[in-house]
Amino acid sequence: MDEYKTVRLLIIDDFMTTPIETRNAIDLFEIMEAREHRRATLIASQLEPNEWYLRIEGELMADSILNRIATGARYIDLDGPNMREYLAKEKEA
């Protein structure tokens, strides 16, 4: 856990693809709290940020985690073809 809190750049891919329970949310909160305004975090997700809230068990925990993520965040919305579908079609051809 301490390494996640202090690494220079933490990259989280497929963020909130599956819901997380309270015990995991507590760990995520501690990591995000330790990194806030100190270290860089890059989050990639197929979901919109407003959908993350629904995947964290406990409203207070969800608010606390997402507040730490959203404070000072920069959002980049990538739009384009679904590469998994594109590559699957290429293999079929």
Secondary structure, 3 states (H helix, E strand, C coil): CHHHHHCCEEEECCCCCCCECHHHHHHHHHHHHHHCCCCEEEECCCCCHHHHHHHECCHHHHHHHHHHHHCCCCCCCCCCCCHHHHHHHHHHC
